[in-house]
Amino acid sequence: MSSPPGTALVIGGSVGGLAAAHELISIGLEVTVFERSVDRTQPRGAGIVMQPEVESLLSRLGRSVPSVSVLLRERQQLPRDGSLSRYDAPQWMTAWDTLYAALRKPLPEGCYRLDSELASMRVHGDDVTVTFSSGSDAVGNVVVGADGIGSTVRSLLMMPGAAAYSGYVAFRGLEPEAGLPSHLVELLAERFTMFAVPGLQLLCYLVPGADGELEPGSRRINWVWYVNTPESSLPWLLTGTSGRRFDHFVPPGELTADAIGRLQALGREKLPSRFAELVEHSTVFMQPVFDVAPAAMTGDHAVLIGDAAGTVRPHTASGTSKAFGDAADLARALDGADSYGDPPRILKQWEARRLAHLTAVARHGIGLAARSSLGVAGPQFLSESRKADLP
């Protein structure tokens, strides 16, 4: 069995994979997206800062930024003493699920397949066959690995990409504003709110509601709290209430009562009272911050984009936009190509451009974290010993 000329198999159905599908369809390729999850309902990543790369694709799909985003008008610092420092800083914010829906809906019928866990890849002539754990397979000319930090495509290509723990984790919450106390909503709505001390940083802002609602009262308050945490504590934090050991993401409802209790105690000790209250009103989920150093993005009939190619720290607010940029530049490189082999010159040129960009953004993000003493060099909290969480 061979594939029609210009067939792309996108592995990974999150927003980066969806962006790749749209970009490659726009240059005439036949595209199928394969997602290993049985659904895509978990709020992975939660809040997303609107960036030009995302805005560009949305525009081409007939969607405006205001149709998928909440406009914040101010930034404010929230110290522990209760004083406030505010200044004008307009910014559009969206959410992972809102952006996912905006990209998923316009895809052609049948080109998005759930419950498709990649097991193997085999190149034969001008084609590559991917086989899934179910035993099914698909044939294409090029595989696009958009399958994240633990990329199976990267592993099968035997590309370097071991994930290194950064020294801190991101606790997150995503709560309907209607379900929070009115004094918290009044303080946080329409504003990007920040708090930081060495080893701890909390950011909070509004995003659309669970079904994309934009009206006041129907939106959500998104927060992320970076906490320096020893690597020895990760097994404890990554083991959920179900007993399952997670690798890169602990979903809502899976953090244990012990972990939540200690996090809330840390909040009462270290955070401004309003932020501590917000944490206690939230169903918390968690992502350790890992680094995958950029090394390579092309292989035989395959490319890597987004976190599969290398990560950037979340402080850059560019993880999503980087994946979108990878996809858009890939489409420009492949437009009119008659070969997707081992790898053609156009893909090596694409790789050089995107690796240079990735390396620069990754370095910048590490620098931003260091300025806040986030990482192993800063004060440590949530130690495995379960002793007091003071540095």
C-alpha positions in Angstrom: 0.0 0.0 0.0 1.3 3.5 -0.9 0.1 6.9 0.0 -1.2 9.6 -2.3 1.5 12.2 -3.1 1.7 14.8 -0.4 0.3 12.9 2.6 1.2 14.0 6.1 0.6 12.0 9.3 0.5 14.3 12.3 1.2 12.5 15.6 -0.3 14.4 18.5 -3.6 16.1 18.5 -3.1 19.0 20.9 -3.1 22.6 19.6 0.3 22.3 18.0 -0.8 19.2 16.1 -4.0 21.0 15.0 -2.0 24.0 13.9 0.3 21.7 11.8 -2.8 20.1 10.2 -4.3 23.4 9.1 -1.0 24.7 7.8 -0.3 21.6 5.8 -3.8 21.4 4.4 -3.4 25.0 3.3 -0.6 23.9 0.9 -2.6 21.0 -0.5 -1.4 18.1 1.6 -3.7 15.3 2.7 -3.5 15.3 6.5 -4.6 12.9 9.3 -4.0 13.8 12.9 -3.5 10.9 15.4 -4.1 11.5 19.1 -3.3 8.9 21.7 -5.9 10.1 24.3 -9.4 8.8 24.1 -10.6 12.4 24.6 -9.1 15.9 24.9 -11.1 17.2 27.8 -8.4 17.9 30.4 -7.3 21.5 30.6 -3.6 20.9 29.7 -1.7 24.2 29.9 -4.9 26.1 30.8 -4.2 29.8 30.2 -2.5 30.9 27.0 -1.2 34.4 26.2 -2.3 35.5 22.7 0.7 35.8 20.4 1.1 36.8 16.8 1.7 33.3 15.5 -1.6 32.2 17.0 -3.5 35.3 15.9 -2.2 34.7 12.3 -3.6 31.2 12.0 -6.9 32.1 13.7 -7.3 35.0 11.2 -6.9 32.6 8.2 -9.5 30.3 9.8 -11.9 33.2 10.0 -11.7 33.7 13.7 -10.8 37.0 15.4 -8.8 37.3 18.6 -11.7 38.9 20.5 -13.9 35.9 19.6 -11.6 33.5 21.6 -10.0 35.7 24.2 -10.5 37.9 27.2 -9.0 41.4 27.2 -7.1 42.3 30.4 -6.6 46.0 30.9 -4.1 46.2 33.8 -1.3 44.5 35.5 -1.0 44.5 39.2 1.5 43.4 41.8 0.0 41.8 44.9 2.4 41.9 47.9 1.8 40.1 51.2 1.2 43.4 53.0 -2.0 44.0 51.0 -0.8 47.0 49.1 -1.3 47.2 45.3 0.7 48.5 42.4 -1.2 48.8 39.1 -0.5 50.0 35.6 -2.1 49.9 32.2 -1.1 46.9 30.1 -3.8 45.7 27.7 -3.4 42.0 26.8 -5.5 39.3 25.2 -5.7 35.9 27.1 -7.3 32.6 25.9 -7.4 29.1 27.2 -6.2 25.7 25.9 -9.7 24.3 25.5 -11.0 27.4 23.8 -8.2 27.5 21.3 -8.5 23.7 20.8 -12.2 24.0 19.9 -11.4 26.9 17.5 -8.9 24.8 15.6 -10.6 21.4 15.9 -14.0 22.4 14.5 -12.9 23.6 11.0 -10.9 20.4 10.3 -12.3 18.2 7.5 -14.5 15.4 8.7 -12.6 12.2 9.6 -9.1 13.6 9.6 -8.8 13.5 13.4 -8.5 10.1 15.1 -8.5 9.6 18.9 -7.2 6.6 20.8 -4.3 6.2 18.4 -1.1 5.5 20.3 2.0 5.3 18.1 4.0 2.1 18.4 6.4 2.0 15.4 7.5 3.7 12.1 8.9 2.1 9.0 10.2 3.9 5.9 9.8 2.2 2.5 10.7 4.0 -0.6 9.0 7.4 -0.7 6.5 6.4 2.1 6.5 5.9 5.8 4.1 3.6 7.6 3.1 4.3 11.2 1.6 1.5 13.3 -0.4 2.0 16.4 -0.8 -0.1 19.5 -4.2 -1.2 18.4 -2.6 -2.9 15.4 -3.9 -0.4 12.8 -1.6 1.5 10.6 -1.4 4.5 8.2 0.8 5.4 5.3 2.1 8.8 4.4 5.0 10.7 2.9 6.0 12.6 6.0 5.4 12.2 9.7 5.0 15.4 11.9 5.8 14.7 15.5 3.7 17.1 17.6 3.5 14.7 20.5 5.0 16.8 23.3 7.8 16.5 25.8 7.6 12.7 25.9 7.6 12.4 22.1 7.3 8.8 20.8 8.3 10.1 17.3 11.5 11.5 18.7 12.2 8.2 20.5 11.5 6.1 17.5 13.8 8.3 15.4 16.5 7.9 18.1 17.0 11.6 18.4 18.4 13.1 21.6 15.9 14.6 23.9 16.0 13.4 27.5 13.9 15.6 29.8 15.8 17.2 32.6 13.9 18.4 35.7 14.3 22.2 36.2 14.0 22.2 39.9 10.4 23.6 40.2 6.8 22.6 39.5 3.8 24.5 38.3 0.6 24.1 40.3 -2.4 25.3 38.4 -6.1 26.2 38.9 -8.8 27.0 36.5 -12.0 28.1 38.3 -15.3 29.5 37.1 -15.5 33.1 38.3 -19.1 32.6 39.3 -18.0 30.0 41.8 -15.5 32.2 43.6 -16.1 34.8 46.3 -17.0 38.1 44.9 -14.1 39.9 46.6 -11.7 37.7 44.8 -13.3 38.2 41.4 -13.4 42.0 42.0 -9.7 42.0 42.7 -8.6 39.7 39.9 -11.0 40.3 37.0 -9.7 42.3 34.0 -6.2 42.2 35.4 -3.0 40.2 35.2 -2.0 39.8 38.8 1.5 38.8 40.0 3.3 37.8 43.2 6.9 36.7 43.6 9.5 36.0 46.2 12.7 33.9 45.8 11.6 30.4 44.8 7.9 31.1 44.5 5.9 32.9 41.8 2.2 33.1 41.2 0.4 34.6 38.2 -3.4 34.9 37.7 -5.7 36.1 35.0 -9.1 35.7 33.3 -9.7 33.3 30.4 -12.8 32.3 28.5 -15.3 29.9 30.1 -15.3 26.2 29.6 -17.4 26.5 26.4 -15.6 29.7 25.2 -17.9 32.1 27.1 -16.7 35.7 27.2 -19.3 37.4 29.3 -18.5 38.6 32.8 -19.7 35.9 35.3 -19.2 33.1 32.7 -15.4 33.2 32.4 -12.7 31.5 34.4 -9.9 32.6 36.6 -6.7 30.9 35.7 -3.7 30.8 38.0 -0.3 29.2 38.0 2.0 28.9 41.0 5.7 28.0 40.5 7.2 26.3 43.5 10.8 25.2 43.9 10.6 21.5 44.8 13.4 19.0 45.3 13.5 16.3 42.6 13.2 13.7 45.4 9.6 14.9 46.0 8.5 14.3 42.4 7.5 10.6 42.9 5.2 11.6 45.8 3.6 14.5 43.9 3.3 12.6 40.7 1.4 9.7 42.3 -2.3 10.4 42.1 -5.2 9.5 44.3 -5.9 6.6 41.9 -2.4 5.2 42.6 -1.3 6.0 39.1 2.2 7.4 38.6 2.0 10.3 36.1 5.0 11.4 34.0 4.5 15.1 33.0 1.0 16.2 34.2 -1.2 15.4 37.2 -4.8 16.2 36.2 -7.5 17.9 38.3 -8.7 15.7 41.1 -5.6 13.5 41.2 -3.4 15.4 43.6 -3.5 13.6 47.0 -5.0 15.1 50.1 -1.6 15.1 51.6 -0.1 17.1 48.7 -3.1 19.6 48.6 -2.9 20.1 52.4 0.8 20.9 52.3 0.3 23.2 49.3 -2.4 25.1 51.1 -0.3 25.4 54.2 2.5 26.8 52.1 0.1 29.3 50.6 -1.0 30.5 54.0 2.6 30.9 55.1 4.0 32.5 51.9 1.3 34.0 49.7 -0.8 37.1 50.0 -4.0 36.2 51.8 -6.1 36.6 48.7 -4.0 34.3 46.7 -3.9 31.7 49.5 -7.7 31.9 49.5 -7.8 31.4 45.8 -5.7 28.2 46.0 -8.0 26.9 48.7 -11.0 27.4 46.5 -9.5 25.6 43.5 -9.2 22.1 42.2 -5.5 22.1 41.7 -3.5 20.2 39.0 0.2 20.1 38.5 3.0 20.0 35.9 6.7 19.7 36.8 8.8 22.0 34.6 11.2 20.0 32.5 13.7 21.0 29.9 14.3 19.2 26.7 17.3 20.8 25.1 17.0 21.6 21.4 19.1 19.2 19.3 17.4 18.1 16.1 14.1 18.5 14.3 14.4 16.3 11.2 14.7 12.6 10.4 14.0 10.2 7.6 10.5 11.2 6.4 9.8 12.9 9.7 10.0 16.2 11.5 9.4 17.4 15.1 7.6 20.5 16.2 6.7 22.2 19.5 7.8 20.5 22.7 8.7 17.3 20.8 11.6 19.3 19.4 12.6 21.0 22.6 10.9 23.0 25.4 10.9 26.6 26.5 10.1 27.7 30.1 6.5 28.9 30.6 7.7 32.3 31.7 8.3 33.1 28.0 4.6 32.7 27.3 5.7 31.2 24.0 5.3 27.5 24.2 2.1 27.5 22.1 3.3 30.2 19.7 6.6 28.4 19.1 4.7 25.3 18.0 2.5 27.4 15.7 5.6 29.1 14.3 7.2 25.7 13.7 4.1 24.6 11.8 3.7 27.7 9.7 7.4 27.7 8.7 7.2 24.0 7.9 4.3 24.5 5.5 6.2 27.3 3.7 9.2 25.0 3.4 7.2 22.0 2.1 5.0 24.1 -0.3 5.6 22.6 -3.7 8.1 20.0 -2.5 8.3 16.7 -4.4 10.3 14.8 -1.8 10.1 14.3 1.9 13.0 11.9 2.2 16.2 11.7 4.4 15.7 14.8 4.8 15.7 17.1 1.8 17.6 20.3 1.8 14.5 22.4 2.3 13.8 20.6 5.6 17.4 21.1 6.8 17.1 24.8 6.1 13.8 24.8 8.0 15.4 22.9 10.9 18.3 25.4 11.1 15.9 28.4 11.3 13.6 26.8 13.9 16.4 25.5 16.1 18.0 28.9 16.2 14.7 30.4 17.3 14.1 27.6 19.8 17.6 27.9 21.3 17.2 31.6 21.8 13.8 31.4 23.5 14.8 28.5 25.7 17.9 30.4 26.9 15.8 33.5 27.6 13.3 31.4 29.6 16.0 29.9 31.8 17.3 33.4 32.4 13.8 34.6 33.5 13.5 31.7 35.9 16.9 32.4 37.4 16.0 36.0 38.1 13.1 34.8 40.3 15.4 32.1 41.9 13.3 29.4 40.4 15.3 26.2 40.2 17.7 24.1 42.2 19.8 27.2 43.2 16.8 28.9 45.0 15.0 28.2 48.3 13.3 24.8 48.4 9.8 23.9 49.4 7.6 20.8 49.6 10.5 18.5 50.6 10.0 14.8 50.6 10.8 14.7 54.3 7.4 16.3 54.9 9.0 18.7 57.4 8.1 22.4 57.6 8.0 24.0 54.2 10.2 26.9 55.2 13.6 27.4 53.5 
